[in-house]
Amino acid sequence: MTPTSRSSRTLPRVLPPLALAVCGALLAACSGAGGSGGGSGSHSINVLMVNNPQMMDLQKLTAANFTKTTGIKVNFTVLPEDDVRDKITQDFSSQAGQYDVATISNYETPIYAKNNWLAPLTAKAKADTAFEQSDILPALQQSLTYNGQIYAEPFYGESSFLMYRKDVFQAKNLAMPANPTWQQVADLAAKTDGAQSGMKGICLRGQPGWGELIAPLTTMVNTMGGTWFDKDWAAQVDSPAFTKATRFYVDLVRAHGEPGAPQAGFTECLNDMEQGKVAMWYDATSAAGSLEAKDSPVAGKVGYVPAPVEQTKSSGWLYTWAWGVQKASKQQDDAWKFISWASGKGYENLVGKQLGWSKVPAGKRTSTYANPAYVAESSAFAKPTLTALDAADPANPGVQPRPAPGIQFVGIPEFTNLGTQVSQEISSAIAGRTSVDSALKSSQSLASKVASKYAK
């Protein structure tokens, strides 16, 4: 994923409360109006996608490459994340068919598939031997599969890991463990706090949002033995394990974290790391591309190790922007040809040669990490990224059975609103406006209301 894009670093959101009330959670399709996606015809498809840099590169390369080869014209509608998610849900839920293909993530894919909004892609992927479905990383393929059928193909993917300043650690005679625990990270944050003028020990997201603060926090909750819901849908937000993890997170960022933490998200932490304001940062693997860019002040100075753990072997998250085909589309064959091209190895090579290997939409294929040209330009973080992606297990991210898949989210439509509301409470605790216990007491009430819809 492109680390400078907000959309690529956060989890997607689904409909706002009003729209959710209209569409319902995992229920029959709502009657939202679709958007205008351009022309139609036997050799024309309409693609609705988020305005991430990788997608903008794709848009620029399509006519001269895909259309020139296949004769299929692609009409793109490109919108910011919040807007595109609402429009995708409106068009796909109503099966209006104005858009043939849309960017969806591993969060929406099983929800959309259960609602019968997506066309299954398994047969097309199997018939298209050049696509090499077996080359897709197993964790991503699993996250885009529902009831044994593939419903989306990844464009790029990410996990999470810990980034740290090797030069600062060397100067302080500190060693980063190969597989650090959160307690070791906290100890190192205390020792590197003030290592350089204005430098804090660590950056952790404190900005409200289910795709901001909640993403890293939930991975900490998982590895410290907590969960949002147990297997029977009992809310666990104020449980001892969830409380322990949240208090650890809040205390760590308040004691040794970045200035302005309650307003700091991915972008702010990326800037702090690049500008030498923090010695460590736990966040998306996609951030490494920016840190190692030729114009980055810290290029070559950063080390990468797996996401910190406590009770689990790994704790990195899993996220992908992927291509889904609307079931109502009348251009499904042409839609598959576009997906096969956009998510194929040939497209990665095209980007690498024309735009530079750092711009390759990576994190989805095993072969990418065996490509000498790509590995040469991303040698600092390619292996740690692949290791993190391989270790991600959305079905079993913690120490107990879960009622829904997801590592840094819970795979139900209500989680967008629940996670955002809980994040506001916890961000207030980081700001010192409330206590962790008070924040989680309010959050438990919110989670219980959601659980009541699913509990038997």
Secondary structure per residue as TSV (DSSP state, phi and psi in degrees):
chain	resnum	aa	ss	phi	psi
A	1	M	-	360.0	153.1
A	2	T	-	-81.8	114.7
A	3	P	T	-66.0	-19.2
A	4	T	T	-83.3	-3.1
A	5	S	-	-96.4	128.3
A	6	R	H	-60.1	-42.1
A	7	S	H	-62.5	-34.0
A	8	S	H	-81.6	-12.9
A	9	R	H	-102.8	-12.6
A	10	T	S	-114.9	163.5
A	11	L	-	-74.2	153.1
A	12	P	-	-74.0	158.5
A	13	R	-	-113.8	151.9
A	14	V	-	-98.6	-150.8
A	15	L	-	-66.9	150.0
A	16	P	-	-68.1	168.6
A	17	P	H	-51.9	-43.2
A	18	L	H	-62.8	-44.8
A	19	A	H	-68.4	-35.1
A	20	L	H	-64.0	-36.1
A	21	A	H	-64.6	-33.7
A	22	V	H	-75.5	-47.4
A	23	C	H	-81.3	-32.9
A	24	G	-	79.4	162.0
A	25	A	S	-94.0	116.8
A	26	L	S	54.8	35.8
A	27	L	S	-115.5	-163.8
A	28	A	S	-62.3	158.2
A	29	A	-	-64.4	144.1
A	30	C	-	-87.6	176.5
A	31	S	-	-111.1	37.4
A	32	G	-	-66.5	153.4
A	33	A	-	-82.9	140.3
A	34	G	-	-80.2	171.0
A	35	G	-	-97.4	170.7
A	36	S	-	-86.7	118.6
A	37	G	-	-106.5	2.6
A	38	G	-	109.6	-158.4
A	39	G	-	-75.9	173.1
A	40	S	-	-141.9	169.7
A	41	G	B	148.7	173.7
A	42	S	T	-66.5	-22.4
A	43	H	T	-125.4	42.9
A	44	S	E	-147.9	133.6
A	45	I	E	-127.9	153.3
A	46	N	E	-108.9	123.7
A	47	V	E	-118.2	125.0
A	48	L	E	-107.5	120.8
A	49	M	E	-146.1	158.6
A	50	V	E	-70.1	153.2
A	51	N	-	-89.9	41.6
A	52	N	-	-72.5	154.5
A	53	P	H	-55.4	-38.2
A	54	Q	H	-62.2	-37.5
A	55	M	H	-71.4	-34.7
A	56	M	H	-66.4	-37.0
A	57	D	H	-62.1	-43.8
A	58	L	H	-59.0	-44.5
A	59	Q	H	-59.3	-41.1
A	60	K	H	-68.7	-30.3
A	61	L	H	-92.4	-11.5
A	62	T	H	-67.1	-51.4
A	63	A	I	-60.4	-46.0
A	64	A	I	-76.5	-10.1
A	65	N	I	-124.1	-68.4
A	66	F	I	-64.7	-52.0
A	67	T	I	-65.2	-39.9
A	68	K	H	-61.2	-36.8
A	69	T	H	-81.5	-40.0
A	70	T	H	-102.5	-20.6
A	71	G	-	80.2	5.0
A	72	I	-	-92.2	117.5
A	73	K	E	-80.5	136.5
A	74	V	E	-113.1	118.0
A	75	N	E	-96.5	109.2
A	76	F	E	-92.2	137.0
A	77	T	E	-117.1	118.2
A	78	V	E	-118.8	123.5
A	79	L	E	-136.2	158.7
A	80	P	-	-60.7	159.9
A	81	E	H	-53.3	-52.6
A	82	D	H	-59.7	-44.0
A	83	D	H	-68.5	-42.0
A	84	V	H	-67.7	-35.1
A	85	R	H	-66.9	-40.6
A	86	D	H	-63.7	-43.8
A	87	K	H	-68.1	-39.8
A	88	I	H	-62.3	-46.2
A	89	T	H	-63.8	-40.7
A	90	Q	H	-60.3	-50.2
A	91	D	H	-71.4	-42.6
A	92	F	H	-73.6	-36.9
A	93	S	H	-69.4	-34.4
A	94	S	H	-85.4	-8.8
A	95	Q	T	52.7	43.1
A	96	A	-	-69.0	-27.6
A	97	G	-	75.9	13.9
A	98	Q	S	-71.9	-28.1
A	99	Y	-	-116.6	132.4
A	100	D	S	-83.9	-41.0
A	101	V	E	-129.3	144.7
A	102	A	E	-145.6	154.9
A	103	T	E	-81.6	119.2
A	104	I	E	-130.2	168.1
A	105	S	E	-115.7	-178.7
A	106	N	T	-71.2	-9.4
A	107	Y	T	-77.0	-52.2
A	108	E	H	-76.0	-32.0
A	109	T	H	-50.2	-54.2
A	110	P	H	-66.1	-29.9
A	111	I	H	-68.6	-47.1
A	112	Y	H	-63.2	-40.5
A	113	A	H	-63.8	-42.7
A	114	K	H	-62.9	-33.7
A	115	N	T	-79.6	-2.5
A	116	N	T	68.0	34.6
A	117	W	-	-95.6	-15.2
A	118	L	B	-113.1	148.2
A	119	A	-	-85.7	130.5
A	120	P	-	-65.3	144.1
A	121	L	-	-113.2	0.3
A	122	T	H	-56.5	-48.9
A	123	A	H	-64.2	-41.9
A	124	K	H	-66.7	-40.3
A	125	A	H	-65.6	-37.4
A	126	K	H	-68.9	-39.6
A	127	A	H	-72.4	-27.3
A	128	D	-	-90.7	83.1
A	129	T	T	-64.1	-26.3
A	130	A	T	-68.7	-22.7
A	131	F	T	-70.8	-32.3
A	132	E	-	58.6	68.3
A	133	Q	G	-57.4	-33.0
A	134	S	G	-66.2	-14.4
A	135	D	G	-81.9	-15.9
A	136	I	B	-68.1	135.3
A	137	L	-	-57.0	133.0
A	138	P	H	-54.0	-41.8
A	139	A	H	-62.9	-39.4
A	140	L	H	-70.2	-43.7
A	141	Q	H	-60.4	-42.6
A	142	Q	H	-61.8	-40.9
A	143	S	H	-70.5	-16.9
A	144	L	T	-107.4	15.0
A	145	T	E	-111.7	139.6
A	146	Y	E	-137.3	127.0
A	147	N	T	50.4	41.3
A	148	G	T	82.0	-1.6
A	149	Q	E	-111.8	139.0
A	150	I	E	-80.5	128.2
A	151	Y	-	-117.0	-3.0
A	152	A	-	-158.9	153.9
A	153	E	E	-118.2	133.9
A	154	P	E	-71.3	141.1
A	155	F	E	-94.6	-40.9
A	156	Y	E	-160.6	163.6
A	157	G	E	-143.5	167.3
A	158	E	E	-151.7	158.9
A	159	S	-	-125.4	-154.6
A	160	S	E	-135.7	151.3
A	161	F	E	-154.2	175.4
A	162	L	E	-97.9	127.8
A	163	M	E	-108.8	140.0
A	164	Y	E	-147.7	153.8
A	165	R	E	-82.0	105.5
A	166	K	H	-60.2	-39.4
A	167	D	H	-67.2	-37.3
A	168	V	H	-67.5	-42.5
A	169	F	H	-63.0	-40.5
A	170	Q	H	-64.8	-42.4
A	171	A	H	-64.4	-29.8
A	172	K	T	-96.0	5.7
A	173	N	T	56.0	44.1
A	174	L	-	-110.7	146.8
A	175	A	-	-117.9	131.1
A	176	M	-	-86.5	122.7
A	177	P	-	-60.1	150.6
A	178	A	S	-64.6	-32.5
A	179	N	S	-136.5	81.3
A	180	P	-	-69.8	151.2
A	181	T	B	-93.8	163.9
A	182	W	H	-65.1	-33.3
A	183	Q	H	-66.5	-39.3
A	184	Q	H	-63.4	-39.3
A	185	V	H	-63.8	-42.4
A	186	A	H	-62.8	-41.3
A	187	D	H	-63.4	-40.9
A	188	L	H	-69.6	-33.8
A	189	A	H	-63.2	-39.5
A	190	A	H	-65.8	-37.8
A	191	K	H	-76.9	-24.8
A	192	T	H	-98.2	-7.7
A	193	D	T	-63.1	115.9
A	194	G	T	86.0	9.6
A	195	A	S	-59.7	-34.3
A	196	Q	S	-128.6	163.1
A	197	S	T	-57.8	122.0
A	198	G	T	78.4	6.1
A	199	M	-	-91.3	133.5
A	200	K	B	-102.8	165.8
A	201	G	S	-72.3	-35.2
A	202	I	-	-155.8	155.8
A	203	C	B	-117.5	127.1
A	204	L	-	-133.5	137.8
A	205	R	-	-59.3	133.2
A	206	G	-	-124.4	-4.4
A	207	Q	S	-70.6	132.6
A	208	P	-	-59.9	149.4
A	209	G	S	141.7	137.2
A	210	W	T	-69.2	-18.3
A	211	G	T	-103.3	3.8
A	212	E	T	-108.5	-97.8
A	213	L	T	-55.6	-42.0
A	214	I	H	-66.1	-30.1
A	215	A	H	-61.4	-59.2
A	216	P	H	-67.6	-36.2
A	217	L	H	-60.9	-42.2
A	218	T	H	-65.7	-33.0
A	219	T	H	-66.5	-34.4
A	220	M	H	-68.5	-41.4
A	221	V	H	-58.4	-46.0
A	222	N	H	-57.0	-49.9
A	223	T	H	-76.0	-18.7
A	224	M	T	-93.2	11.5
A	225	G	T	95.8	5.2
A	226	G	-	-98.8	174.4
A	227	T	-	-161.1	156.0
A	228	W	S	-70.7	-41.9
A	229	F	B	-139.5	144.2
A	230	D	-	-82.2	-179.7
A	231	K	T	-62.8	-21.0
A	232	D	T	-99.7	13.6
A	233	W	-	69.8	28.4
A	234	A	-	-86.2	126.5
A	235	A	B	-64.2	137.5
A	236	Q	-	-124.4	22.1
A	237	V	T	-69.6	-26.5
A	238	D	T	-105.2	18.4
A	239	S	S	-69.4	161.0
A	240	P	H	-55.6	-42.1
A	241	A	H	-69.1	-44.2
A	242	F	H	-64.1	-40.2
A	243	T	H	-65.3	-43.4
A	244	K	H	-58.4	-47.6
A	245	A	H	-64.5	-43.8
A	246	T	H	-65.2	-42.6
A	247	R	H	-63.9	-40.1
A	248	F	H	-61.4	-46.1
A	249	Y	H	-61.5	-49.8
A	250	V	H	-63.7	-45.9
A	251	D	H	-62.8	-40.2
A	252	L	H	-65.2	-46.6
A	253	V	H	-72.4	-30.5
A	254	R	H	-72.1	-36.4
A	255	A	H	-81.4	-41.8
A	256	H	H	-134.2	12.9
A	257	G	S	-90.3	179.3
A	258	E	-	-65.2	150.1
A	259	P	T	-62.0	146.0
A	260	G	T	67.3	30.8
A	261	A	G	-55.5	-38.4
A	262	P	G	-62.6	-16.6
A	263	Q	G	-110.3	6.1
A	264	A	-	-94.2	122.5
A	265	G	-	-115.8	-154.8
A	266	F	H	-58.1	-50.1
A	267	T	H	-61.0	-43.4
A	268	E	H	-66.3	-40.8
A	269	C	H	-68.0	-37.4
A	270	L	H	-60.9	-45.8
A	271	N	H	-62.6	-41.9
A	272	D	H	-63.3	-40.0
A	273	M	H	-68.0	-43.7
A	274	E	H	-64.9	-35.5
A	275	Q	T	-90.4	7.3
A	276	G	T	74.2	25.2
A	277	K	S	-91.5	-12.3
A	278	V	B	-138.8	149.8
A	279	A	S	-90.5	-23.7
A	280	M	E	-140.1	160.3
A	281	W	E	-155.4	125.8
A	282	Y	E	-103.5	117.6
A	283	D	E	-170.8	-160.6
A	284	A	E	-66.7	142.4
A	285	T	G	-61.9	-25.1
A	286	S	G	-65.4	-17.6
A	287	A	G	-65.8	-26.1
A	288	A	H	-60.3	-33.4
A	289	G	H	-58.8	-39.6
A	290	S	H	-72.9	-40.9
A	291	L	H	-64.9	-29.9
A	292	E	T	-100.6	7.3
A	293	A	S	-63.4	155.6
A	294	K	T	-59.6	-30.2
A	295	D	T	-96.1	9.4
A	296	S	-	-80.7	132.5
A	297	P	T	-64.6	-19.2
A	298	V	T	-110.9	11.5
A	299	A	T	-56.1	129.4
A	300	G	T	83.6	-5.5
A	301	K	S	-104.7	-2.5
A	302	V	E	-106.7	137.0
A	303	G	E	-107.4	158.1
A	304	Y	E	-133.8	125.1
A	305	V	E	-132.6	162.1
A	306	P	E	-59.1	159.1
A	307	A	-	-54.3	136.0
A	308	P	-	-60.6	150.1
A	309	V	B	-131.5	172.9
A	310	E	S	-140.6	-67.2
A	311	Q	S	-103.0	-7.7
A	312	T	S	-112.9	161.6
A	313	K	S	-75.3	-29.9
A	314	S	-	-144.5	164.9
A	315	S	-	-149.6	9.7
A	316	G	-	-67.7	147.6
A	317	W	-	-83.4	-179.9
A	318	L	-	-140.3	128.0
A	319	Y	E	-147.7	143.1
A	320	T	E	-148.6	140.2
A	321	W	E	-89.7	129.1
A	322	A	E	-136.3	169.9
A	323	W	E	-103.9	125.9
A	324	G	E	-118.9	146.5
A	325	V	E	-105.7	127.7
A	326	Q	B	-65.2	134.8
A	327	K	T	-61.1	-31.6
A	328	A	T	-78.6	-5.3
A	329	S	-	-61.2	137.2
A	330	K	S	-96.1	4.4
A	331	Q	-	-121.6	43.7
A	332	Q	H	-68.7	-33.0
A	333	D	H	-66.6	-45.7
A	334	D	H	-67.3	-34.9
A	335	A	H	-62.3	-42.0
A	336	W	H	-65.1	-39.1
A	337	K	H	-59.5	-38.9
A	338	F	H	-66.4	-46.1
A	339	I	H	-62.7	-43.2
A	340	S	H	-59.6	-37.8
A	341	W	H	-72.6	-50.0
A	342	A	H	-66.4	-31.0
A	343	S	T	-103.4	10.8
A	344	G	S	-91.6	167.2
A	345	K	H	-65.3	-33.0
A	346	G	H	-61.9	-37.7
A	347	Y	H	-68.0	-39.7
A	348	E	H	-59.3	-42.7
A	349	N	H	-65.9	-37.1
A	350	L	H	-61.0	-46.9
A	351	V	H	-63.0	-45.1
A	352	G	H	-59.0	-42.1
A	353	K	H	-77.5	-36.5
A	354	Q	H	-91.6	-33.7
A	355	L	T	-115.4	-14.3
A	356	G	-	110.9	141.8
A	357	W	G	-67.1	-22.7
A	358	S	G	-68.3	-16.2
A	359	K	G	-95.6	0.7
A	360	V	S	-63.0	131.7
A	361	P	-	-74.5	84.6
A	362	A	-	-90.5	-168.0
A	363	G	S	80.3	18.6
A	364	K	S	-131.2	-24.4
A	365	R	B	-122.2	139.2
A	366	T	G	-60.7	-39.4
A	367	S	G	-63.6	-26.3
A	368	T	G	-57.3	-38.4
A	369	Y	G	-86.5	4.9
A	370	A	G	-113.0	1.7
A	371	N	-	-81.1	112.6
A	372	P	H	-56.3	-38.6
A	373	A	H	-66.1	-43.2
A	374	Y	H	-68.0	-46.8
A	375	V	H	-62.8	-36.5
A	376	A	H	-61.1	-37.3
A	377	E	H	-86.1	-18.4
A	378	S	S	-124.5	29.4
A	379	S	T	-59.8	-29.6
A	380	A	T	-67.4	-31.5
A	381	F	T	-128.6	-5.3
A	382	A	H	-60.6	-50.6
A	383	K	H	-65.4	-46.7
A	384	P	H	-59.8	-34.8
A	385	T	H	-66.1	-47.8
A	386	L	H	-62.3	-40.3
A	387	T	H	-60.1	-43.2
A	388	A	H	-65.8	-42.4
A	389	L	H	-65.9	-40.4
A	390	D	H	-65.6	-32.0
A	391	A	H	-83.0	-16.0
A	392	A	-	-65.7	133.1
A	393	D	-	-135.9	88.8
A	394	P	T	-61.3	-24.7
A	395	A	T	-80.1	-27.2
A	396	N	-	-139.9	69.3
A	397	P	-	-84.9	-8.6
A	398	G	S	-128.3	-149.1
A	399	V	S	-106.7	-1.2
A	400	Q	S	-136.9	159.7
A	401	P	-	-60.8	147.1
A	402	R	-	-117.7	150.4
A	403	P	S	-84.0	-10.8
A	404	A	S	-150.9	150.7
A	405	P	-	-74.2	163.8
A	406	G	-	130.9	139.0
A	407	I	S	-95.8	-57.6
A	408	Q	S	-100.4	8.0
A	409	F	S	-150.0	168.0
A	410	V	-	-106.5	126.7
A	411	G	S	-75.0	57.9
A	412	I	S	-131.4	149.7
A	413	P	T	-59.1	-31.9
A	414	E	T	-69.2	-13.6
A	415	F	H	-67.5	-27.0
A	416	T	H	-60.1	-46.5
A	417	N	H	-74.8	-41.7
A	418	L	H	-61.5	-50.9
A	419	G	H	-60.0	-39.5
A	420	T	H	-66.5	-43.2
A	421	Q	H	-65.6	-41.0
A	422	V	H	-65.6	-39.0
A	423	S	H	-62.6	-33.8
A	424	Q	H	-65.2	-39.5
A	425	E	H	-64.9	-44.9
A	426	I	H	-72.5	-35.8
A	427	S	H	-62.3	-35.4
A	428	S	H	-65.3	-35.4
A	429	A	H	-67.0	-38.9
A	430	I	H	-63.0	-36.4
A	431	A	T	-76.9	-9.4
A	432	G	T	84.1	12.0
A	433	R	S	-86.9	-15.4
A	434	T	S	-151.8	167.6
A	435	S	-	-91.1	160.9
A	436	V	H	-61.5	-42.9
A	437	D	H	-60.5	-43.0
A	438	S	H	-66.2	-42.8
A	439	A	H	-60.7	-43.1
A	440	L	H	-76.9	-27.3
A	441	K	H	-64.1	-45.0
A	442	S	H	-65.1	-39.8
A	443	S	H	-67.2	-36.4
A	444	Q	H	-62.1	-38.0
A	445	S	H	-63.4	-42.1
A	446	L	H	-64.6	-44.2
A	447	A	H	-66.3	-35.7
A	448	S	H	-64.7	-36.3
A	449	K	H	-64.1	-40.3
A	450	V	H	-66.5	-44.4
A	451	A	H	-60.8	-31.8
A	452	S	T	-63.5	-20.3
A	453	K	T	-77.4	-20.0
A	454	Y	T	-113.3	-27.5
A	455	A	-	-63.1	139.4
A	456	K	-	-84.6	360.0
